[in-house]
Amino acid sequence: MPAPVVTVLLPARNAEATVTRAVESLLEGTFQEIRVLAVEDGSTDGTPGVLQRLAAQDRRVTVLDGGGRGLVAALQLALSHADSPYVARMDADDEALPRRLEASVAALEADPALAGVGTGVELFREDQPVSPSLQAYATWLNSLTSAEALHRARFIESPLCHPSVCLRREALQTTGGWEDGDFPEDYALWLKLLHAGYGLRSLPEVLLRWRDSAQRLTRTDARYAKRRFLWLKAQYLARGPLADGRPCTVWGAGPSGLTLSRFLQEEGIRVERFIEVHPRKVGTRIHDTPVVSAEALGPPGRGLLLVCVGVRWAREELRADLTARGWVEGVDFLCAA
């Protein structure tokens, strides 16, 4: 078998009903120089037999035994067996559209500054409509089609759909790849790659059908709770934009702003003040930090403003208003919720 250009890492656990279509959608794609490393990770259904059958039918499929150690261990195991310049992700219940890998490789070869690209995604589920909030998240993901836009948005939410990405293997090896811990492994990887100076972006074309289900880890695993995302944001804000010791102001004294500020303080970052529009909060102190009105914000240049407004339309209105007043996103302010 010729050396592949792309190795696809596909962990599978109890995916008997969906993994055949996931693998076949890759094998049927327009980009044929691939190898699929399917990691059987402790299934209790018929997944092992399905994977073995797929491997017997196409020599581009190899089955590895993950031992039931979890997603990150499965990914790192598969990565250790990869010898291609590019490594792609795939989940066992999603479907790649035909041009997914072809378009991803073309984008990476056209821009050496990129460590990886995701693609536009289409959400689906069979039992009920996809929730409006998840649809809004997918729309936001699909909008981050430049490295600059994704970099500016990196502290809002996880800015790439994990099973849609194709990455340079060298970038993964240089930064250590996925890490296991009490945090979302995909968001941690994006922040780590960006912190190391690599670029990331999404392709505008929808090239992955992304399944939503009640069993998704983002719904069932505590590592994907909002609090753990905020903890990661604080880690990389402290290492990056706030590492120069600038004063920090948080716009929004709601749950996200307060939790982020506590995690920042644990990293040695002092939150100087909260900005609030709620009249009952203005003039109070929270954790000994003053809460002031929006009118007290003043001009840019005092420090870094973190916008922690969880409602998307309100965040976008505030973003536009700050920009119109001369605040530069990424320099004077960052959206962090």
Disulfide bonds with the S-S distance in Angstrom:
none
